[in-house]
């Protein structure tokens, strides 16, 4: 995934160094998006030559400093975007645009209203960037913007999907499962929603040589730098998701790092699959494999290394039993 980004960045830098007007704008977008979103996976060694390397720690410190300075105005922007019912993805786009391209304009008169006014429901990137360029006299390239933020969006977790985010409940578990299927998170054994980088994959390969190590190349080709889960990882990723920080934090909210079989054994309410109640958010189980029932005869499961997390028909999954997941509210 890193390879397609490098030519985009090189192209942008070539334009920027010869055009002073573009320098702050495009460099900000290109470098900023890469180092905020892709910092764990890309170091750009050999960016301009075989031995060139960018100091990611220094870049991160500068970005965090800017974010701290813009906290007050960002709160105002976030409030107005929520009032306009704009999506979580759009709010993330706004934060990155503010921090990387429009930071020096944040104190201008009517900046917040002008900035939020550039965003619309069901808007594509071309329209957004056209609005930004027109309103703020910038020259951001919409295709470069799309190429770079596509990786950001793939990893982003939209915290606006939940009905009751203050509790861990069956409705939100169902919505979470459907969400990660739409986002097509990858299928990798013993993972629960972190972005899969090379270091994590190497550790998993050593710990689980048969289930991960033997499939390492296929996993790299399909899911490196993507979020991944196994079957029970769908549930653990939801249970461990902290909406305040937008991070997955293992072993919180009463669910420890258990296998699918161990979670099944902990359940006190369970039954045969032919008697499954019509309750979205209950688990389906068979021989160490686990999925989440979402209603109407459909299940979300982490299918295989090729397909990732998908929606399937309950009758086609070979499920034998169902159970209520401990520490998930079903009221």
C-alpha positions as CSV (number, residue, x, y, z in Angstrom):
1,X,0.0,0.0,0.0
2,X,2.9,2.3,0.6
3,X,4.2,2.1,-3.0
4,X,1.3,3.9,-4.7
5,X,1.6,6.8,-2.2
6,X,5.3,7.5,-2.8
7,X,4.8,8.7,-6.5
8,X,1.9,10.9,-5.4
9,X,4.1,12.5,-2.8
10,X,7.0,12.9,-5.1
11,X,4.8,14.5,-7.7
12,X,3.4,16.9,-5.2
13,X,6.8,17.8,-3.9
14,X,8.1,18.5,-7.4
15,X,5.3,21.0,-7.9
16,X,5.6,22.6,-4.5
17,X,9.3,23.3,-4.6
18,X,8.9,25.3,-7.8
19,X,5.8,27.2,-6.7
20,X,5.9,29.3,-3.5
21,X,2.1,29.7,-3.3
22,X,1.6,25.9,-3.2
23,X,4.4,25.2,-0.8
24,X,2.5,25.6,2.5
25,X,-0.7,24.2,1.2
26,X,0.2,21.0,-0.6
27,X,3.3,20.2,1.5
28,X,1.0,20.5,4.5
29,X,-1.6,18.2,3.1
30,X,0.8,15.6,1.7
31,X,3.2,15.4,4.7
32,X,0.5,15.9,7.3
33,X,-1.8,13.2,6.1
34,X,1.0,10.7,5.7
35,X,2.5,11.3,9.1
36,X,-0.7,11.5,11.1
37,X,-2.4,8.5,9.6
38,X,0.4,6.4,8.2
39,X,3.2,7.1,10.7
40,X,3.3,3.5,12.0
41,X,3.7,2.0,8.5
42,X,5.7,4.4,6.4
43,X,9.1,5.9,7.0
44,X,9.8,7.0,3.4
45,X,13.4,5.8,3.4
46,X,14.8,6.6,-0.1
47,X,12.2,9.3,-0.6
48,X,14.5,11.5,-2.6
49,X,17.6,9.3,-2.7
50,X,18.7,5.9,-1.4
51,X,19.7,7.1,2.0
52,X,17.2,9.9,2.7
53,X,15.0,9.5,5.8
54,X,12.4,11.9,7.4
55,X,12.4,12.2,11.2
56,X,8.9,11.1,12.0
57,X,9.2,11.8,15.7
58,X,10.0,15.5,14.9
59,X,7.1,15.7,12.4
60,X,4.7,14.2,15.0
61,X,5.7,16.6,17.7
62,X,5.0,19.6,15.4
63,X,1.6,18.2,14.4
64,X,0.6,17.5,18.0
65,X,1.7,21.0,19.0
66,X,-0.5,22.5,16.3
67,X,-3.5,20.3,17.4
68,X,-3.0,21.5,20.9
69,X,-3.1,25.2,19.8
70,X,-6.2,24.6,17.7
71,X,-8.2,22.7,20.5
72,X,-10.7,25.6,21.2
73,X,-11.5,26.3,17.6
74,X,-11.7,22.5,16.8
75,X,-14.3,22.1,19.5
76,X,-16.4,24.8,17.8
77,X,-15.9,23.2,14.4
78,X,-16.9,19.8,15.7
79,X,-20.0,21.2,17.4
80,X,-21.2,22.8,14.2
81,X,-20.4,19.7,12.1
82,X,-22.5,17.6,14.5
83,X,-25.3,20.1,14.2
84,X,-25.1,19.8,10.4
85,X,-25.2,16.0,10.8
86,X,-22.0,15.5,9.0
87,X,-20.3,12.1,9.3
88,X,-17.4,11.1,11.5
89,X,-15.3,10.6,8.4
90,X,-16.0,14.2,7.4
91,X,-15.0,15.4,10.8
92,X,-11.7,13.5,10.5
93,X,-11.2,15.1,7.1
94,X,-11.9,18.5,8.6
95,X,-9.4,18.0,11.4
96,X,-6.6,17.1,9.0
97,X,-7.4,19.9,6.6
98,X,-7.5,22.4,9.5
99,X,-4.2,21.2,11.0
100,X,-2.3,20.7,7.8
101,X,-3.6,23.3,5.3
102,X,-5.6,26.0,7.0
103,X,-3.9,26.3,10.3
104,X,-2.8,29.9,9.7
105,X,-6.3,31.0,8.7
106,X,-8.0,29.6,11.9
107,X,-8.3,33.1,13.5
108,X,-9.8,34.8,10.5
109,X,-13.2,36.3,10.8
110,X,-16.0,33.8,10.2
111,X,-13.4,31.0,9.7
112,X,-15.5,28.3,11.5
113,X,-18.7,29.0,9.5
114,X,-16.8,29.3,6.2
115,X,-14.9,26.1,6.9
116,X,-17.8,24.0,8.0
117,X,-19.8,25.4,5.1
118,X,-17.4,23.7,2.7
119,X,-18.7,20.3,3.9
120,X,-22.0,18.8,2.6
121,X,-23.8,15.5,3.1
122,X,-23.1,12.9,0.5
123,X,-20.2,15.0,-0.9
124,X,-17.3,13.6,-2.9
125,X,-13.7,14.7,-2.5
126,X,-13.7,16.8,-5.6
127,X,-16.6,18.9,-4.4
128,X,-15.0,19.3,-0.9
129,X,-11.7,20.4,-2.3
130,X,-13.3,22.7,-4.8
131,X,-15.2,24.4,-2.0
132,X,-12.0,24.7,0.2
133,X,-9.9,26.1,-2.7
134,X,-12.6,28.6,-3.6
135,X,-13.3,29.8,-0.1
136,X,-9.7,30.0,1.1
137,X,-7.8,30.6,-2.1
138,X,-5.8,27.4,-1.8
139,X,-4.7,25.1,-4.6
140,X,-5.1,21.6,-3.1
141,X,-5.2,18.8,-5.7
142,X,-8.3,16.8,-5.1
143,X,-6.9,13.6,-6.5
144,X,-3.8,13.7,-4.3
145,X,-6.1,14.4,-1.4
146,X,-8.2,11.4,-2.2
147,X,-5.2,9.1,-2.7
148,X,-3.7,10.0,0.6
149,X,-6.8,10.1,2.8
150,X,-8.2,6.8,1.4
151,X,-5.8,5.0,3.8
152,X,-6.9,7.3,6.7
153,X,-10.5,6.5,6.0
154,X,-9.9,2.7,5.9
155,X,-8.4,2.8,9.4
156,X,-10.7,5.4,10.8
157,X,-13.4,4.2,13.3
158,X,-16.6,6.3,13.0
159,X,-17.8,6.8,16.6
160,X,-21.1,8.2,15.4
161,X,-22.5,4.8,14.4
162,X,-23.6,3.9,17.9
163,X,-27.1,4.2,19.4
164,X,-25.9,4.1,23.1
165,X,-22.1,4.6,23.2
166,X,-22.0,4.9,27.0
167,X,-22.8,1.2,27.4
168,X,-21.7,-2.1,25.7
169,X,-25.0,-3.3,24.3
170,X,-26.3,-5.8,21.7
171,X,-27.7,-3.1,19.4
172,X,-24.4,-1.3,19.1
173,X,-22.5,-4.6,18.8
174,X,-24.7,-5.4,15.8
175,X,-24.0,-2.0,14.3
176,X,-20.3,-2.4,15.0
177,X,-20.3,-5.8,13.2
178,X,-22.1,-4.4,10.2
179,X,-19.8,-1.4,10.1
180,X,-16.6,-3.4,10.0
181,X,-18.1,-5.7,7.4
182,X,-18.8,-2.6,5.2
183,X,-15.3,-1.4,5.9
184,X,-14.1,-4.9,5.0
185,X,-11.7,-5.4,7.9
186,X,-9.3,-8.2,7.3
187,X,-9.3,-11.7,8.7
188,X,-6.2,-12.6,10.7
189,X,-6.1,-15.1,13.6
190,X,-5.6,-13.6,17.1
191,X,-6.3,-10.0,16.1
192,X,-8.9,-7.7,17.4
193,X,-9.0,-4.5,15.4
194,X,-5.5,-3.0,15.5
195,X,-3.9,-1.9,12.2
196,X,-1.8,-4.8,11.0
197,X,1.7,-3.6,10.4
198,X,4.8,-5.7,9.6
199,X,6.0,-5.9,13.2
200,X,2.7,-7.2,14.5
201,X,2.4,-9.7,11.6
202,X,5.9,-11.0,12.4
203,X,5.1,-11.4,16.1
204,X,1.8,-13.2,15.2
205,X,3.7,-15.5,12.7
206,X,6.1,-16.6,15.5
207,X,3.3,-17.1,18.0
208,X,1.0,-18.9,15.6
209,X,3.1,-20.5,12.9
210,X,0.3,-22.7,11.5
211,X,-2.5,-20.2,11.6
212,X,-0.6,-17.1,10.7
213,X,3.0,-17.9,9.7
214,X,2.2,-20.4,6.9
215,X,-0.1,-17.7,5.4
216,X,2.1,-14.7,5.9
217,X,2.6,-13.8,2.3
218,X,-1.2,-14.0,1.6
219,X,-1.9,-11.9,4.6
220,X,0.7,-9.3,3.5
221,X,-0.9,-9.2,0.1
222,X,-4.4,-8.8,1.4
223,X,-4.4,-7.0,4.8
224,X,-1.1,-5.3,5.7
225,X,-1.8,-1.8,7.0
226,X,-5.5,-2.6,7.4
227,X,-7.5,-3.3,10.5
228,X,-8.0,-7.0,11.1
229,X,-10.0,-9.3,13.4
230,X,-10.6,-13.0,13.8
231,X,-14.1,-14.3,14.8
232,X,-14.0,-13.5,18.5
233,X,-12.0,-10.4,17.6
234,X,-15.2,-8.9,16.2
235,X,-16.6,-9.0,19.7
236,X,-13.4,-8.1,21.5
237,X,-12.8,-5.1,19.2
238,X,-16.3,-3.7,20.1
239,X,-16.0,-4.5,23.8
240,X,-12.5,-2.9,24.0
241,X,-13.3,0.1,21.9
242,X,-13.1,3.3,23.9
243,X,-15.2,6.0,22.4
244,X,-13.5,8.8,24.4
245,X,-10.1,8.2,22.8
246,X,-11.3,6.4,19.6
247,X,-8.9,3.6,20.4
248,X,-9.2,-0.1,21.0
249,X,-7.9,-0.9,24.5
250,X,-7.5,-4.6,25.3
251,X,-9.1,-6.2,28.4
252,X,-11.5,-3.4,29.3
253,X,-15.3,-3.5,29.9
254,X,-15.3,-6.9,31.5
255,X,-14.1,-8.9,28.6
256,X,-10.6,-10.4,28.8
257,X,-8.5,-11.8,26.1
258,X,-10.3,-15.1,25.6
259,X,-10.7,-17.5,22.7
260,X,-14.0,-18.1,21.0
261,X,-14.3,-21.4,22.9
262,X,-13.5,-19.8,26.2
263,X,-16.1,-17.0,25.6
264,X,-18.7,-19.6,24.7
265,X,-17.9,-21.6,27.9
266,X,-18.4,-18.4,30.0
267,X,-21.9,-17.8,28.6
268,X,-24.8,-18.8,30.9
269,X,-27.5,-18.5,28.2
270,X,-27.1,-20.6,25.1
271,X,-28.9,-23.0,22.9
272,X,-29.0,-25.0,19.6
273,X,-28.9,-22.9,16.4
274,X,-32.3,-24.1,15.3
275,X,-33.8,-22.3,18.4
276,X,-31.9,-19.0,18.0
277,X,-33.9,-16.1,19.2
278,X,-34.4,-13.1,16.9
279,X,-32.0,-10.9,18.9
280,X,-29.5,-9.0,16.9
281,X,-26.1,-8.9,18.7
282,X,-26.1,-12.5,20.0
283,X,-23.2,-14.8,19.1
284,X,-23.3,-17.8,16.9
285,X,-20.8,-20.6,17.5
286,X,-19.4,-23.8,16.0
287,X,-16.2,-25.7,16.9
288,X,-14.1,-22.7,18.0
289,X,-15.5,-20.4,15.4
290,X,-17.7,-17.4,16.2
291,X,-19.8,-14.8,14.5
292,X,-22.3,-12.1,15.4
293,X,-26.0,-12.5,14.5
294,X,-27.4,-9.2,13.0
295,X,-31.0,-10.4,12.5
296,X,-33.1,-11.6,9.6
297,X,-31.0,-14.7,9.2
298,X,-27.7,-12.9,8.6
299,X,-24.4,-13.2,10.4
300,X,-21.2,-11.1,10.4
301,X,-18.1,-13.3,10.5
302,X,-14.4,-13.1,9.8
303,X,-14.6,-15.5,6.9
304,X,-11.0,-16.2,5.7
305,X,-7.8,-14.5,4.7
306,X,-9.1,-13.8,1.2
307,X,-12.5,-12.4,2.0
308,X,-12.0,-10.8,5.4
309,X,-15.1,-9.7,7.5
310,X,-18.3,-10.3,5.5
311,X,-22.0,-10.7,5.9
312,X,-23.3,-14.3,5.3
313,X,-26.5,-16.3,5.6
314,X,-26.8,-18.1,8.9
315,X,-27.8,-21.3,7.2
316,X,-24.6,-21.4,5.2
317,X,-22.1,-21.0,8.0
318,X,-22.3,-24.4,9.7
319,X,-23.2,-22.8,13.0
320,X,-24.4,-25.2,15.7
321,X,-25.2,-23.0,18.7
322,X,-26.0,-19.5,19.9
323,X,-25.2,-17.6,23.1
324,X,-25.7,-14.3,24.9
325,X,-22.2,-12.7,25.2
326,X,-21.2,-12.0,28.8
327,X,-21.0,-8.3,29.8
328,X,-23.0,-7.2,26.8
329,X,-26.4,-5.6,27.7
330,X,-29.3,-7.3,26.0
331,X,-32.1,-5.3,27.6
